[in-house]
Amino acid sequence: MSEINARDLKEIKSEDDVFELYLGAGTDSKAGIEVEITFFDPETMNQMSLAQNKVLKNAAQARLPGSDWLHNEPTGEILEIVSKAGYPHEIRDVLRDTNDKIKIVTDKAADIGLKRSYFQELPDKTGKELLAHIVEGGDRYQVMYWPYREDMTDIVTYFAVCKSNQFSVSHKDPQHLMDNVRRLYFMAPFLFLLTDNSSGFNQGKPFTGHQGMMHRTSLGDRGGVLPYIFTAGSGEDFIRAHIDTVMNNPLFMHYDENATLTRIPSGTWHSFNDLRDRGLNTANNYFLAQSLLWPDVQIAQLKDSDGNITGHRYEPRMFGVGIHQHQTGFLITTALAFKPAFAGAVDALLEEYGFDTGDLETARENLEAAYSAAQNHNGKFFDIIFGTGTMAEFAKDFANLMETAHIGDGLDDELEPLLSICRTGCTDGKVNRVLFPTLEETLEFQKSYDSDIFEDPNSCAHMIFEKQVERKSGRACSNLAA
């Protein structure tokens, strides 16, 4: 979650007071990666404790001092790695920086007897178990999570159970912002499944759909798809609609007259606009309200080294966590943002599948159907509808565009997992369900797998376990019936 400057008491009277902060970075546009990694004790199979979290974070941070690159999340089993931000010509540098940081943390974890989860979740752990270990040191975590409001149970369970990769892009201008956010939403059901590395279990119980998409429904209007991508006629319209949504977002906490974060009683909600009568329409509450929106593509602030907000970025959040996912998602996100010819080709492909910016009502209907099909795929994975075609067909077409777009970039190896998954349909989540059909088998693999598997992020589960899948099922992964 984005940190808020509680002492920023500037009065926000209207959209005019914040509008310029959304206008973009121009030629200074950059992109970066955030990776949420979950750790556990392979001897006890317990999640990383709060005490172990402190030891691991301090030990890893000491290996690379002088930069704020390792963050806590609300629950103690997670550490979030933050890459440096890079310009379009620095994509390889950002990937290298991310991989180096992942190795530092995982090596230090091994030193203290911990292991990262192979899966993007801890398959057997419930939200209640994870929420019993809230990280200290931030008023926001304590106010929101400990104890959490009764009517917030489903929301905080989502944040505890589900992990993801996020990619930040400081957009060039308002049109660049809207075009990319809209494009990412049209692709979201596909991106969720493409990078899925879940087991077949949600909080210890069998689950046949997409776990993260299911839990995100608990966010209601705070999550999912921003509705104004279907109504905004320009980038400026999109920004105005976003600011209006922020100002009317129902809050369950706010900063009071003393800049103290205050919980609102269960069942009660106050928007930023509601706080005007009390003189609390301040910058700290505006940016708090913005940070309490969690759509699949979030709009979040950019800050300088002193914590002052200097602009905004967009952050797609629909990518799973695993061996290759941080690379796969970053290559997609940055290509869409920084390669205009590729972005135009993807727009044309999306239009072929019924996601046409010239007919946004039909696009909305197709997207709702695709979201439902992906969330409830029931073991079908890519063998579901995607607009006017199937996701399997779209995946192959998209792979061809990605491969062409990166000719000469020196990223052939990094593209291999994406191309393999798109052309075979063998997502990591699909392979996991073939190899580990029971919770006992899932946990046994979790306990015994060789952590060196993460040393090569240019691999996916299908590339690593192709022979095992065929041996266990009698067929190649791509030939498995839905």
N, C-alpha and C positions, 0 to 999 in steps of 0.2 A: 504494500500500500504506500501511496505517496505521502511523504512527511509534510506536515502543514506548519507554517510559522505562526504559532499561537499569538505572538505579539504584533502581528500585522493588523492594525486596527483601522486602516484606511476605510473610509465609508464608501460603499458601492451603491450608488443611487440608481443607476440604470446600466443597460448593456454598453453604453458609451464608455463607461469607466474601465471596462475590461476588453472591449472589442479588439483593440490593437494588439493585445497579447496573443491573438489567434491568427495573425496575418501571415506568419510563416518566416522561415529562415533564409529565403532566397537562395543564393548560390552557396550558402553555408550549410545546406542541408546535410545531415549525417544520419547514421543508423547504428544501433547497438543491440545487444542480446542480454536477456535475463533468463537464467536457468535455475529452476527450483529442484534441488536434489534432496531426496529423503534417505535417511540413514537408520540402520537398525543393528542390534547386537546379534550376530549369528549363533551365539551360544544359547541365548535365552529366547531369541526371536522377538524380544521387546524392542519398541521404537527407541531411538536415541533419547536419552534423558535430558532434562534441563541442564544438569551438571556437566554431562558429556558435551552438550551443545556449546557451553562456554569454553570448555577446554579445546574443543576442535576449532571453534571460530578463532580463538586467540592464537593457537598454534599455526593455523593456516595464514592468518593475517600477518603474522610475524615473518613469514616467508616472502611476503610481498608488501612491505610497509609503505606508508606514504600515500595510499589511495584508498578510497572508500569503495571496495569492490566485493565485500562479503556481508550480506545482510541477513538479519533474522526475519522470519515470518511469524505469525501469531503462535503457532504450535511448535513445540520444541524439537520435533524430529526433522525439521527442514532447515537448510541453509540455502540462500539465494546468491548465486554468482552473477555479478554484473560486469560485462565487458566494457572496454573503452568504446567510445563512439568513433566511427570512421566515416570518411568521405566515400563517395561511390567507387573511387579507384583503390580504396583500402579494404575491400571486402575480405581478402585473404588475411590481412593483418588482424582484423576483428575476429575471424574464425580462429586464427592461431592464438590470439590472446585468450579467447574463451576456453579453448582446449587446454592451454597451459594452466589456467586457473582451476579448471575441473580436476586436472591431475594433482595439483597441489592439495586440494581439499580431500580428494579420495585417498591419496597417499597418507596424509595426516590422519584420516579416519582409520585406516588400516593400522597405523601405529598405536592407536588406543583401542584396538579390538572392534572397530565398527566397519560396516560394509554398506555401500549404497544399495538401495532397492533396485533390482533389475527392472521391475515393472514401474510404471509411472505412479502407482499407488502402493500402499501396504495392503495386500489383498485381504488380510484377515482382521485388520484393525477397524473398529467402529469410530464414528465421529465422537461419541461420548468418551471413548478411551483417549483419543488424541486431544480432545478439548480439556482434559484434566491436567494438561501440561502446557500452560500459557506462559510465553516468554515474558520476563520482567523487563523493565527499563523504558516502557512507553505508556503514557497515559491512555493512548488510543486503544492499545491492545487490552488493557485492564478494563476500560470502560465498556468496550464492545463485547469482550469475551468472558470476563471473569467478575461476577457470573453473567452469563448472557441472558437477555430478555427472553421470556418464555415464547413470545411471538417471533423471535429471531432464531429459533432452534434450527430450522431447515437451512437458513442462510449461513450460519456459522458452521454447520455440518459440511456444507459445500466447501467452504474455505479450508476446513481441516482435512477432508478426505481427498479432494481433487488437487492435483499438481499440474503445472503447465510450464511451457516456455513462452516468453513474451519477447516481442521485437519492437523496438522503438524507432520511429522515423520522424525527424523534424521536417515537416513538409515545407515545400518551397513557397507556396502561396495558397489562398483559400480554395482555388479550383483543384489544385494538386491534392489538397486534403480531402475534399469531397469525392473526387474521382477514385482515389485509392481506398477510402473507407468503403464506398459503395461496391467497388470491385471485390474487396476482401469479403464483404458480406455475401455477395452472390456466390463466392467460392467456398464459403464457410463450411457447409456440410461435407464437402469433399476434403477440405483441409483437416477437419476434425478426424475423419477416418484415415486419411493418408498418413498422419503422424501418430495415430493411436498406438499406444504400447501398454494397454491395460491387460489385466488378466481377465478371466471369465467370472470374477467374483467381486462383489461390491459389499464391503463391510462384512466379509466372511460368508456371504450368501451368493449362490449362482446368479449371474446376470448376463442376459443375452444381447443387450443393446450397447449403446455408448454411455458409460457411467457418467462421465463429465457433463455431457449434454443433458442427461436426466437431472443431475443435481442442480444444474444452472437454471432449470425451470423454477426453482425455489426463489430465485432473485426477482421474479415477476418483471415489472416495468423497469427495474434497475439493470436488468441483464438482457441477453439475447440481441436482437436487432434494433438499432436506433430507428424509430418509425419515420423520422424526417429524411432518411435517405430516399424515401419514395415520394417526397413532396418538395424538397428543396430544388429550386431552379438554377441556383448558382452556388458557388463556394461561400459567398457572403450570406446568402439565405441559410445555408447549412450552419454557419457559425451562429447566426442570430437564433436559430431554432435550438441549437445546443445551449446557448446561454439561458434561454427561456426555460429549458428543461432543467438546467442546474438550479435556477432560482425557484423552481416549483417542486424540486425533489423532496419527498417526505423524509425528514430526518429523525433518527432515533437518538441523536446526541448533538450538542452544539457547544460553542464557546460562550461563556457568560460574560458579564460586565468586567470580570477580573481576568479574562482570557484563560479561564479554567474550563477544561473539557467536562461537560456535564451530561449525564445520562438522562434521557426523557423517559418517564414511567412507561411500562409495558402497555401497549395498546394505544399510545398517544404518539402523534407525529406532528412535527413543526417544520415547515419549509423555510428556506431562506427568506422568502417574501413574508412569511408569517412573523419573522423576527424583526421586521422593520419597526413595528409599533414600540418595541423595547429598545430601539437604537442599536440592535445587534446585526444590522445589515453591513457587516464588516468583512474585510478581505479574508480574514481567517475562516469565517463561516461560509463565505462563497466558495473558497477552494476546498473546504471540508465537504460541502455539498457536492462538488464536482467529483471528489475522490470516492464518494459513496454511491457512484454510478459504476456498474461493472458490466457493461455490454461486451460483446465478443470482440469489438474493436473500441478500445477505450481512448478518450481524449484526456491527456494528462499534461501537467505543467512541466516546463523546463526551468531549472534554477542555476544561478551562478554559484561560485565557490562560497559566497557569503549567505546563500540560502534565499536570495531575492529571485522572484519569479520574473523571467525574461521572455518567456514565450511558451508555446505548446508543441506537443507531438502527438502522433497517433500510435496506438499500441495494440496490434492484433494479439489475441490471447487464446486462440483456439488450437494451439499446437501441443501435442503430447510430449512426454519426456522419455528419453531412452538413449540409445547409442548414437544415432545419427540425427535425431529430431531437431536439435538446435541448429545444425548445419542446413538441413533440408528446409526448415522454416525460414531461416535467414536468407538463403538463396532465392526463395520464392518472393519474400517480402521486398527485398532490395531490387530484384529484377523488375517487379511491378512498379516500384517507386522511381527507379533511376534509368530504366531502359524504355524510352517512349515507344519505340517500334514494337517491342515485345508486349508492352501494356496494351497497345492498340490491337495487336493480334489476339491477345487474350479477350479483349472486349468483343472482338468479332466472333470469337469462338463461343463466348457466353451468349451472345445474341443468337447464334445458331441453336443453342439449347434452351432458348426461351427467356433469357435474362437480358432484356433489351432496355436500355435507358430511354428509348423512345416510346416505350409502353410499360411504364413502371407499375401499373396495376396488375398486369399479367405477370410481370417479373415478381411482384410481391406474392402472388398466389403460388407461383412455381417454387419460390424460395421457401414458403411455409411448408409446402408438400415435401420438398427435399430435406428440410430440417427434421420433419417428423419421420421420414424414411430412414435417415441416418441415425437418429436417436434410438429408434426402435427397429434396428436392422435385423434382429433375431438371427444372428449368425450369417447373414447374407453379405455383409461388408459392402464391396463395390457393386454387387449384383442387385442394385436398387434403382429406383427412378432418380433422375437428375434433370429437372426441367422436362424438355420434350424427348430426352433420350435416357440413357442409363449412365450411372456414374462410372462404370467400367469403360464405356466408350469415351466419355469425357476425359478420363484419366490418361488414356493412350494418346488422345489428341493433345492434351496438355503437355505430356512428356516430350512429344515431338517439338513443340514450341520452346520448351525449356532447353532442350538439347541444342537447338539452332541458335537460341539467344546467347548461349555461353560459348559458342565456338571462338577459340582464340583466347579465352579468359584464363586458361590454365587451371580450370576447376573440374576437369573430367572425372577425377577420382571422387571428388566431393558430391558430384551429381549421381553417382552410381546407385546409392540406396533409393533415391527418388525415382529414377528411371526403372529400376527393378520392380518397385512396388506398383508404379503406374501401369507397367506393361504385363504384370502377372496377376495383379489384384491381391498379392500376398502381403497384406499389411502385417506389421509386427503383432498387432492384436489378434489377427487371424491365426498366425503361426503359434502364438501363445496358447490359444484354445485347442489347437490340434495336439501340441506336445504335452500340455498340462491340463487335462480335462477335469481333474478333481482338485479340491483345495489341498489335499495332502500332497499330491504331486507338485502343485504350484509352490507350496511352502518348502518342500524338499529341494526343489531347484533353487529357490531363493536362498536357501541356507548354504547350498554346496557349489553354486556356480562359480567359475573362475572370474574374479574381478578384472582380469586382464582383457576381458571381452570388450571393455570400454576404451582400450588403448587405440583402437582403430575406428574412428567415427565415420569412416567411409564405407561402413557395412550396415546392413539391416538384418533382421532376424531370418528372412528368407535366404539371404546370401550365406549366412552362417550355418543355418540348421536345415538346409534343403534336403540333405540325405536322411537326416533323422525324421523329417516330416514324411518323406516317401516311405521310409521303413515302418513308421508307426501307422500310417493311414493306408499304405498300399498304393498310393497315388501321389503324383507331384502336387504341391500346394495349389498351383493354378488350375488343376483339374478337380479339385475337391468340390463336391456338390454343395450348394448353399444349404 
